[in-house]
Amino acid sequence: MPLARRWLEKAGNLANLRIAAGEADGRYRGPVYMDSDVYKVLESAAWELQHRGDPGLTDFVDRTAGLLEHAQQEDGYLNSHYQVASPGARYTKLVDSHELYCAGHLFQAAVAAHLSTSDTRLLTVARRLADHLAAVFLDSAGPGLDGHPEVETALVELYRVTGDERHLALASALVERPRPRPGRPAQARCPAPPGPSAGTRGARAHRPRRTRALPRGGHRRRRRGDG
């Protein structure tokens, strides 16, 4: 955990959020999914605190929760790349913008923190973002669908804590909604590094998520309790 936290500082993940929060000046650093690494470390820290007290981890969770509160926009939107590097372009490149992907990892971090430490600050940030997503993607056809699966299962996890039926309804809608075909020019693509998970092979956005099997060369996160 100390190494992970140092890298969040070194790589610019936390700096991006500080800029979004108005707490620092500078330019956005890194790929579009930088926020997700912050949320993954937050989730790991929260589960670790379930087993042992650690003042350093507690301080990290508290300070990062405060940072996210300040960075979150008035309507609940939260994504440092689109707040700092591409303001006004939210949800315009969903095929690989990772906006909903990052949101999903925030939801999982908030659930972990709440279950492990009874934290409500991260949960409040997560609920505001989930409510925003429901307003954008559930109350109308929405601007499209994220090309990277993640937010669907995270919304279910959030629902199990909040009991908010709209979170569950949004998860269902995102799973069942017809997917765009790969390469469809409706949304511009962001540059992607070469490799087996690049482009539409990694996104698999053309198939309904309910019907997909894990592809060869794909990846999934191992959760506590996985065999």
C-alpha positions as CSV (number, residue, x, y, z in Angstrom):
1,M,0.0,0.0,0.0
2,P,2.8,2.6,0.7
3,L,4.2,1.9,-2.8
4,A,0.8,2.3,-4.4
5,R,0.2,5.6,-2.6
6,R,3.6,6.9,-3.6
7,W,2.9,6.1,-7.3
8,L,-0.4,8.0,-7.1
9,E,1.6,11.1,-6.3
10,K,4.5,10.4,-8.7
11,A,2.3,9.6,-11.7
12,G,0.0,12.5,-11.2
13,N,-3.3,10.7,-10.3
14,L,-3.9,12.8,-7.2
15,A,-2.5,15.9,-8.8
16,N,-5.1,15.7,-11.5
17,L,-7.9,15.6,-8.9
18,R,-6.3,18.5,-7.1
19,I,-6.4,20.6,-10.3
20,A,-10.0,19.5,-10.8
21,A,-10.8,20.6,-7.3
22,G,-9.2,24.0,-7.7
23,E,-6.5,23.1,-5.1
24,A,-3.6,23.2,-7.6
25,D,-2.6,24.6,-11.0
26,G,-1.1,22.6,-13.8
27,R,-1.9,20.3,-16.7
28,Y,-3.6,17.0,-16.7
29,R,-1.1,14.1,-16.8
30,G,-1.6,10.5,-18.0
31,P,-4.3,8.5,-19.9
32,V,-8.0,9.1,-19.5
33,Y,-8.5,6.5,-16.8
34,M,-6.1,7.9,-14.2
35,D,-8.9,8.4,-11.6
36,S,-9.6,4.7,-11.6
37,D,-6.2,3.9,-10.0
38,V,-7.0,6.2,-7.1
39,Y,-10.3,4.4,-6.6
40,K,-8.6,1.0,-6.8
41,V,-6.1,2.0,-4.1
42,L,-8.9,3.4,-2.0
43,E,-10.8,0.1,-2.2
44,S,-7.7,-1.9,-1.3
45,A,-7.1,0.5,1.7
46,A,-10.6,0.1,2.9
47,W,-10.6,-3.7,2.8
48,E,-7.2,-3.6,4.6
49,L,-8.7,-1.4,7.4
50,Q,-11.3,-4.0,7.9
51,H,-8.6,-6.3,9.3
52,R,-6.2,-3.9,11.1
53,G,-6.0,-0.4,12.2
54,D,-3.5,1.7,10.3
55,P,-3.3,5.5,10.9
56,G,-1.6,6.0,7.5
57,L,-4.3,4.2,5.6
58,T,-7.0,5.9,7.5
59,D,-5.5,9.3,6.8
60,F,-5.2,8.4,3.1
61,V,-8.8,7.4,2.9
62,D,-10.0,10.6,4.8
63,R,-7.9,13.0,2.8
64,T,-8.8,11.4,-0.6
65,A,-12.5,11.4,0.3
66,G,-12.2,15.2,1.0
67,L,-10.4,15.7,-2.3
68,L,-13.1,13.9,-4.2
69,E,-15.8,16.0,-2.4
70,H,-14.0,19.2,-3.6
71,A,-13.4,17.9,-7.1
72,Q,-17.0,16.7,-7.7
73,Q,-19.0,19.1,-9.8
74,E,-22.3,20.6,-8.7
75,D,-24.4,18.1,-10.8
76,G,-22.5,15.2,-9.4
77,Y,-20.2,14.6,-12.3
78,L,-16.6,13.5,-11.4
79,N,-13.8,12.8,-13.8
80,S,-10.6,14.7,-13.6
81,H,-9.7,14.2,-17.3
82,Y,-12.8,15.7,-18.6
83,Q,-12.9,18.4,-16.0
84,V,-9.3,19.5,-16.6
85,A,-8.1,18.4,-20.0
86,S,-11.4,18.3,-22.0
87,P,-14.0,20.5,-20.3
88,G,-17.3,20.5,-22.1
89,A,-16.6,17.1,-23.8
90,R,-18.0,14.8,-21.2
91,Y,-19.7,11.6,-22.7
92,T,-18.6,12.5,-26.2
93,K,-16.1,9.6,-26.6
94,L,-17.7,6.9,-24.5
95,V,-16.4,4.1,-26.6
96,D,-13.0,4.5,-24.8
97,S,-13.3,7.5,-22.5
98,H,-13.5,5.2,-19.5
99,E,-15.9,7.7,-17.8
100,L,-18.3,5.1,-16.6
101,Y,-15.5,2.6,-15.9
102,C,-13.9,5.1,-13.5
103,A,-17.3,5.8,-11.9
104,G,-17.7,2.0,-11.3
105,H,-14.4,1.8,-9.5
106,L,-15.4,4.8,-7.3
107,F,-18.6,3.0,-6.4
108,Q,-16.7,-0.1,-5.4
109,A,-14.3,1.9,-3.3
110,A,-17.2,3.7,-1.6
111,V,-18.9,0.4,-0.8
112,A,-15.7,-1.1,0.6
113,A,-15.1,2.0,2.8
114,H,-18.6,2.0,4.1
115,L,-18.7,-1.8,4.9
116,S,-15.2,-1.7,6.4
117,T,-15.1,1.6,8.3
118,S,-18.7,2.9,8.2
119,D,-17.4,5.8,6.1
120,T,-20.2,7.9,4.6
121,R,-18.1,10.6,2.9
122,L,-17.1,8.4,-0.1
123,L,-20.5,6.9,-0.2
124,T,-22.1,10.4,-0.5
125,V,-19.7,11.2,-3.4
126,A,-20.6,7.9,-5.0
127,R,-24.3,8.4,-4.6
128,R,-24.2,11.8,-6.1
129,L,-22.3,10.5,-9.1
130,A,-24.7,7.5,-9.5
131,D,-27.7,9.9,-9.3
132,H,-26.1,12.0,-12.0
133,L,-25.6,9.0,-14.2
134,A,-29.2,7.9,-13.7
135,A,-30.3,11.4,-14.8
136,V,-28.2,11.2,-18.0
137,F,-28.4,7.5,-19.0
138,L,-31.7,6.3,-17.4
139,D,-34.2,9.1,-17.7
140,S,-33.5,9.3,-21.5
141,A,-31.7,7.3,-24.2
142,G,-28.5,9.0,-23.1
143,P,-25.4,9.9,-25.1
144,G,-24.3,6.3,-25.6
145,L,-22.7,3.5,-23.7
146,D,-19.2,3.1,-22.2
147,G,-17.1,0.7,-24.2
148,H,-15.4,-0.8,-21.1
149,P,-17.5,-3.0,-18.8
150,E,-17.3,-2.2,-15.1
151,V,-20.0,0.2,-13.9
152,E,-22.8,-2.3,-14.3
153,T,-21.7,-4.7,-11.5
154,A,-20.5,-1.7,-9.4
155,L,-24.0,-0.2,-9.5
156,V,-25.4,-3.5,-8.2
157,E,-22.9,-3.4,-5.4
158,L,-23.8,0.2,-4.6
159,Y,-27.5,-0.7,-4.7
160,R,-27.0,-3.4,-2.1
161,V,-25.7,-0.7,0.3
162,T,-28.0,2.2,-0.6
163,G,-31.2,0.4,-1.5
164,D,-31.8,3.0,-4.2
165,E,-33.8,1.2,-6.9
166,R,-32.6,3.7,-9.5
167,H,-29.0,2.4,-9.1
168,L,-30.2,-1.1,-9.9
169,A,-32.4,0.1,-12.7
170,L,-29.5,1.9,-14.3
171,A,-27.3,-1.3,-14.0
172,S,-30.1,-3.3,-15.8
173,A,-30.5,-0.6,-18.5
174,L,-26.8,-0.5,-19.3
175,V,-26.7,-4.3,-19.5
176,E,-29.7,-4.7,-21.7
177,R,-29.4,-1.7,-24.0
178,P,-28.3,-2.5,-27.6
179,R,-24.6,-2.0,-28.2
180,P,-23.0,0.0,-31.0
181,R,-21.0,-1.8,-33.6
182,P,-17.2,-1.7,-33.4
183,G,-15.8,1.2,-35.5
184,R,-19.1,3.0,-35.7
185,P,-18.3,6.6,-36.3
186,A,-20.9,8.0,-33.9
187,Q,-18.2,8.7,-31.4
188,A,-14.6,9.5,-32.1
189,R,-12.0,7.1,-30.7
190,C,-9.2,8.1,-28.3
191,P,-5.7,6.9,-29.1
192,A,-5.1,3.4,-27.6
193,P,-1.8,1.7,-27.0
194,P,-1.0,-1.4,-29.1
195,G,-1.7,-4.8,-27.7
196,P,-4.3,-7.5,-27.5
197,S,-6.7,-5.4,-25.4
198,A,-6.5,-2.3,-27.6
199,G,-9.4,-1.0,-29.7
200,T,-12.7,-2.9,-30.0
201,R,-11.1,-6.2,-29.0
202,G,-10.7,-4.8,-25.5
203,A,-14.0,-2.9,-25.4
204,R,-16.3,-5.5,-27.0
205,A,-19.0,-2.8,-27.1
206,H,-20.8,-4.4,-30.0
207,R,-22.3,-7.4,-28.0
208,P,-24.9,-7.1,-25.2
209,R,-23.0,-7.5,-22.0
210,R,-25.3,-10.1,-20.7
211,T,-24.3,-12.5,-23.5
212,R,-20.6,-12.0,-23.4
213,A,-18.0,-14.5,-22.2
214,L,-14.6,-13.5,-21.1
215,P,-12.5,-13.4,-24.3
216,R,-9.1,-15.0,-24.8
217,G,-6.6,-12.4,-23.7
218,G,-9.2,-10.4,-21.7
219,H,-8.9,-9.5,-18.1
220,R,-11.0,-9.3,-15.0
221,R,-10.4,-8.1,-11.5
222,R,-10.0,-10.7,-8.8
223,R,-12.3,-10.0,-5.9
224,R,-12.1,-11.2,-2.3
225,G,-13.6,-14.7,-2.3
226,D,-12.6,-15.5,-5.9
227,G,-11.2,-19.0,-6.3
